[in-house]
């Protein structure tokens, strides 16, 4: 039995159940799990499937921030390495949105290599979503501001995986042309 594959499918199942009622902000209101599986796929492709902890982190990266999941639960289910990665990329929701965004830019360079790669994949998925299905009610200025901010976060995460960075760059270029 391949325990990595079992753990990976358990993480996908857990993420889907935790985010069951959540939808993306875009006009299509896609199930939130689509974002999580896209992030995980980007990470799997970038590492040729060689880092199951990173891919599981991609699936679970929003559980602490957006669901009732706890660090302890993640550590028990998926191990301390996965739980620590998810915690490392989790924003402090007690802070104002502007502060959380500023801290992401300021702290990105000091994150672990896995966390930095996860940030790149997350921002790539978010930019793709903005392009395909912009959130209802977002002004052109807000869309443009997100594109600029995403690049600021990713700028400090570079130097780990050229393939992942190239995918981000393509999404960023398209988003910049559309909203810039």
N, C-alpha and C positions, 0 to 999 in steps of 0.2 A: 504494500500500500504506500502510495506517495503522500506522506504527511503534509508536504508543502501544498500540494494540490487540494487536499482536504481542508487545510486551514484557509487557503485562498477562497474556496467556494463558501466556506463558513463566513468569512469576512464579507463576501458579496451578499449573502443571505442576510446577515446581521445589518449591513448598511441599508439594504432595501427595506427591511422591516422597521428600522429606526426612522427612516425618512419617508415612510409609507404615504403620509398625507401631504407631504411637501411637494411644491411645484416650483419650477424655474420662474423667474420674474418676467420672462419674455412673453411676447404676444401669443406664442404657441402654448404657453403654460405646460411645458414638458414635465414629465415626472422627474423629480430631483435626482433619482438614481441614474438617469442618463448622464448627468454631469459627473457623478462619481465613477461610473464605468469608463467614461471617456478619459478622465484623469488617470485611472489605473491602466488603461490601454496605452496611453501616451508613455507612461513610465515603463510598462512592459516592453514596448517596442524600442524605447531608447536604450534599454539595458539588455536587449535580446532575451528577455525573460529570466535574467540571471539574478534578480534581487526580489525575492518574494516578499520580504519585509517591506520594501519600498512600494510594491504594488498593493499590498494590503493597506499600507498607510494611505495610498491614493483612494482606495475604496472607503476608508474610515475617516478621512481627514476632517470632515465637518461634524462628526458625531458628538464630540465634546462641546462644540460651539453651538450646534443647532438642535440637539435632541437632549433627552434626559439621561444619556449615557454618562458613565463616570470613568475616570482613569482606572479605578480599581477593577471595574467590570471588564474594560478592554484588556488590562493586564492579565486578568484571570482567563479570559477567553482566548486571547491571541498572543500573550506573552509580553514581558516588560519592554522588549525592544520596539514592538509595534505601538504599544501604549505611549512610550516616550516620544516616538516620532509624531504621533497624532497630537500629543500635548504640545510639542515644540512648534507646531504650525497653527495652534489654536489661539485665536484672538481673545483678549479679555473683554467679554461683553459688558462688563460694568463700566467700561470707558466709553466716552462719546465716540461716534463713528469717525469723526475727523481725527481724533487721537489714535484710534486703532489703525487708520490708514497711514498716518505719519509714522507710527511705530513699525509698521511693516516695512516701510522704506528704510528707516534708520537701523533696524535690527537684522535685516536680511543677510547682510554680509557675514554676520557672526553666527549664523545657523549652521547646523551640521550639513555635510554634503547631501545627504538624503533629503533633509528638509528644504534645502535650496532647490533641488531638482523637483520636489513636489510643488513648491511655489511656482516654478516655471510651468509645469504641467497644468496647475490650477488656473493660472492667468491665461494660458493658451486656450483652455476650454472656455473660460469666461469671455475672452475676446471672440472666439468663434460663435458663441451664443449671442453676443451683442450684434454680430454681423447678420446672423441668420434670423434672429428673433429678438429685436430690441425690446427692452422692458416698456410696458405701457406707461405713458406719462413722462418718460425721460426726455428732456430737451436735448437738442443737438449739443449744447454746451456741456451738459452732464455726461453725455456719451463720449464727447471729446476728452473731458477731464478723466474719465475712467481709462481711456486708451493711454493717455499720458502717464497716469499713475501706475498702471500695470507695467509699463516699460521701466519706470523708476524702480519698482520692486525687483523686476527681473534683472536689471542692470547689475545689481549687487549679487546676483545668484549665478552669474556666468562663470565659465571656465571649467565646467565639470562634464558636460555632455554636448558635443557639437550638434548631434542629431536633434536633440530636444530643443536646443537653442534655435536651430534652423526652423523648426516647426513653429515655435513662438514667433520668430521674425516674420514668417509668412503671414501668420494671423495678424500680427501687429501692423504689417504693411497694408493688408487689406482693410483693416479697421481704420487706419490713419487716412487712407484714401476715401473711405466712405464717410467718416465723421470729421475729418480734419479740414 
